[in-house]
Amino acid sequence: VIIKRRPDEIYRFWRDLTNLPRILSHVQRVEVIDGNRSHWVVTGPAGRTLEWDAEIINDVENRLIAWRSLPGAQ
């Protein structure tokens, strides 16, 4: 996949987690709780709705962003 955008543009897009439903069809919405935590709602197997909270665990501006589900996730 080739994305004809600068790294800083791509990073900003991914860092705004509310953008993810635009490119990930199974993601219904992502609600930002604070700077590092978010609430995710996705369509799972058999059309089932799944929800969980996640936290950003690695964030290097214009280079990478990584997150994980918090304990108690479905």
C-alpha positions as CSV (number, residue, x, y, z in Angstrom):
1,V,0.0,0.0,0.0
2,I,1.3,3.4,-1.0
3,I,0.0,6.4,0.8
4,K,0.9,9.7,-0.8
5,R,1.0,11.8,2.4
6,R,3.7,13.1,4.6
7,P,4.5,11.1,7.8
8,D,3.2,14.0,10.0
9,E,-0.1,14.0,8.2
10,I,-0.5,10.3,8.6
11,Y,0.5,10.4,12.2
12,R,-2.1,13.2,13.0
13,F,-4.8,11.2,11.3
14,W,-4.1,8.0,13.3
15,R,-3.5,10.0,16.5
16,D,-7.1,11.3,16.3
17,L,-8.7,8.0,17.1
18,T,-12.1,9.3,16.0
19,N,-10.9,9.0,12.4
20,L,-10.5,5.2,12.6
21,P,-14.1,4.3,11.6
22,R,-13.4,6.1,8.3
23,I,-10.8,3.5,7.3
24,L,-11.6,0.4,9.4
25,S,-15.1,-0.8,8.4
26,H,-15.6,-2.9,11.6
27,V,-15.0,0.1,13.9
28,Q,-18.3,1.8,14.6
29,R,-16.9,4.6,16.8
30,V,-14.0,5.5,19.1
31,E,-14.7,8.0,21.9
32,V,-11.7,9.8,23.4
33,I,-11.8,9.7,27.2
34,D,-8.6,11.7,27.7
35,G,-5.2,12.1,26.1
36,N,-4.3,8.4,26.4
37,R,-7.6,6.5,26.9
38,S,-10.5,5.8,24.6
39,H,-13.7,3.8,24.3
40,W,-14.1,1.5,21.2
41,V,-17.3,0.1,19.7
42,V,-16.9,-2.4,16.9
43,T,-18.9,-4.9,14.9
44,G,-17.6,-8.4,15.8
45,P,-18.3,-11.9,14.5
46,A,-21.9,-12.6,13.5
47,G,-22.7,-8.8,13.7
48,R,-22.3,-8.7,17.4
49,T,-21.4,-5.3,18.9
50,L,-18.3,-5.3,21.2
51,E,-17.0,-2.5,23.4
52,W,-13.9,-1.9,25.4
53,D,-11.6,0.8,26.7
54,A,-8.0,1.1,25.4
55,E,-4.9,3.1,26.3
56,I,-2.1,4.5,24.2
57,I,1.1,2.7,25.3
58,N,3.6,4.0,22.8
59,D,3.4,7.4,21.1
60,V,6.4,8.9,19.1
61,E,5.2,11.9,17.3
62,N,5.3,11.5,13.5
63,R,6.7,8.0,13.8
64,L,4.4,5.6,15.6
65,I,1.4,5.1,17.8
66,A,0.3,1.9,19.6
67,W,-2.5,1.1,21.9
68,R,-3.8,-1.9,23.9
69,S,-7.1,-2.9,25.5
70,L,-7.5,-2.2,29.2
71,P,-8.3,-5.1,31.6
72,G,-11.9,-6.2,31.5
73,A,-12.2,-5.8,27.7
74,Q,-14.7,-8.1,25.9
